[in-house]
Amino acid sequence: MIRYANGKRIQTKVSTNLTIFNEEIARKIVESGLDILIASIDGASADTYSKYRVGADFEKVINNLKTLIEVKKKLNRRNPKIIWQFVIMKHNEHEIDKVVKMARNMGVKLKLTPTRVDMGKELTDEIKKYEDWFPSEEYSRYIDGKKVVKLKRCLFLWTQCVINWDGNLLGCCAMYPEEHDFGNIFKEGGLLKSWNNEKFRFARFIIKHKIFDENIICSSCLKNGFVEPN
């Protein structure tokens, strides 16, 4: 699929936890023409990492990341651009300085992302269930009267989409419940038709004009000031 998209000049991006990986997979990924690979590693030590990535092996994942970097060098390829994504939580925020150094030493870009819950829960008291995971005020998204992530124009609806295994199409990666789906590529005649259906077009309209409409889940991001540029 990556090769096909690459042949059509469509940018491709893959997010992975790198737990199932080896040199052969690394070579195929590099040769496929993948543009961006996001490595989700939420810790700079085994103890911290395993608290959220339960059952995963931190040292193995780090070695897999190094393998990918080495294969890129051997094949003399610029892509994929490798991004280490570190979701900031209460139990790992003390390792931010350490992970910055680790990423720099490996020559990969680091993306620090404050943790968030499903967009729909941000409008309800359900968010309180997860307070033990939220980092301190310096990094948290959820502080009364203070928006750590400033409100900016969201480009996700124009430039990207998320498709689940069953064909359900989501507005972005922060939406999980089926009730917030924007359509289904199998039922609506393909991706292009679904991506430009009435619900998608209306969502783009309210984002563009900063209009609140409870029928579109994007209003949650707008109201809480958590819309981020892509």
N, C-alpha and C positions, 0 to 999 in steps of 0.2 A: 504493500500500500504506500509505503514511503517512497519507493522508487517511482511508482506511478505518479504520485503527486508531484514529486520532484521534476519529472519529465514534463509536467504541465505548468511548471514554474509557480507552484503553490508552496508557500512556506510550511514546513512541517516542524512540529514541536512535540516531544514526548516527555512525560513526567514519570519517573520510576523510583522505586526504593532501592534498586540495585541488589536485591537479595538473591535473585536468580540470575546469574550472570557468569560469563567466562570469556576467555580471549576470543573464541570463535564468534560469540554473539557480538562482542565489541567490534571485531573486524567487519561483520555484516552490517552493523549499524553505521559505522564510518563510511563504508562503501555504498550504502544505500542513498547517501545524499542528505541525510537528516540535517536540518538547520540548527535546531536547539535541543539539547537534552538537559532536563531538570532533574537533578539528583536530590531526592528528599531525605535529608539526614539531619534529624532534629536533636543533635547532641554532639559534644566534642570529646566524650568519654563513654565507655561501655555502660557504666551505671546510669548515667543520665539518659543516654540514647534509648536503653531498653525499657525505661519507664513508660514511654509512649509507644515505641516500636516493639511491642511485646513479642518475644520469641525470635527476634532478629539478632544477628551477630554483627556487632559494630566493627570489629577488626576486619571481618570478611567484606563488609560493605565498603570500608575505606580502601581495602586492597583492590576491590572491583573497580572503584573509581580511578585508582592509580593505573590499573590495567587499561582502562579506556583512554586515559591520557597518553599512555605509552604507545598504544596502537595508533592513535592519531599521529603521533610523532613519526612512527615507523612508516606509515603510509603517506606522510607529508601532506596531510589534509588540514585545512582551516576549520572545517566543520566536522561534527557538530560543535557549536558553541556550548560549553558546559557551564551550567549554573548550579551551584550548591544552594539549595533552598533550606533555610533553617527557620522553622516555625517557633517563634518565641513564646515560651510558657514559663510558669512560675518556677518550675524545677530546673530549667536550663538557662535562664537569663544570665546566671553568673558565669556562664561559659562563652559569652559573646566575644570577649576579647580573644579568647583562645581559638575560637572557630574562625575569627577574622585572620589570625596568623596562619592557621592551617590551610585555609583556602588560598591565601596569598602565596604560601610556600609551594602549593601544588599548581599554581597558575590558573585557577578557575575563579570565575566571578561568584561572589556571595550575595544572596538575596535574603535579607532578614525580614520576616513577615510576622507581625503580631497575630496571635491566634484569634480565631473567630468561630462562632457557632453558625449553624445553618441560618441563612438570612431571615427565614420566617420566625425563628425564635428570638430575633433581636427586637421584635415588636411586643413580646410577651414576657411574663415573669419567669418563663422557663429558663431564661438565661442565667438565673441565679443558681441553677443546678451545677453550673460549670465554673463557679467562681474560684474553686480551688486550683483550677488549671490556668487562670488568667495571670499574666505577669504583673509586675508592679506598675505604678502610674506612668513611669518613664516610657513604657512600651505598650501599655494596654490600649485597646480600642474602646473599652467600656468605662469611661469616666464621666460622671455627670458634670455637665457644663464645660467640658474640655474635649476637643476632638483631636486626637493624636494624628489620625489620618485625615488630612484636609479634603474638603469636598472639591473634586475636580471632575471634568467631563469624562465619563466612562466610554471607552471605545470598544469594549468587548462585543457589544451587540452588532457592531459594524464590521469587525475584523476577525472574530473567532466564533466558535460554537462548541458545545459539548454534546456528544451523542452517547447515550447509554447503550448497553448491550441489546436492549429490546427495541431500539430505534427511537426512543423518546429523546426529544431535543430540548436542551436546557438553555436558558439565557446566559448563564455563566457557571463557573465551577463552584460557586458558593450557594447553589441551590441543590437540594437533595430530594425532598418529598415529591412524589409523582404528581401531586395536586398542583405543583408549580411548573409543570412541563409546558413548553411553548408549542409543542406539536409532535408528530411522529413521522420520520422520513419514509417508513414503510407504508403507512396508511395515506400519506398525502402526496405520493408520487415522486419521492426523491428529496434530496437535501435542498436543492435550490428552491423548490416550491415551498418547503417547510420553513426555510430560513427567511422567506419573504411573505409569510402568511400574515393575516390581519393582526394577530397578537404580537408578532415580532415588530411589525411596522409601528404599532401603537406604543410598544415599549420604547422604541427608538425616539418616538415623538416626545414622550414624557421625560425621558432622560435629557434630550436636547433642550427642552424648554423648562426643565426643573418643575414639572407638574406632579403633584402627589395624587395617586389613584390607587386605592387599596386593592383593586382587582388585578394589579400588576405587582409582582413581588419586588420589582426594582424600586418601588417606592420606599421599601424598608431601608435600602442603602441611602437613598436621598434624604430621608428624614433623620437618619442617624449620622449623616455626614461621613459615611465610610466608602463612598464611591472613589475608586482609585483609577488612575490612568494606566493603560496597558502599553 
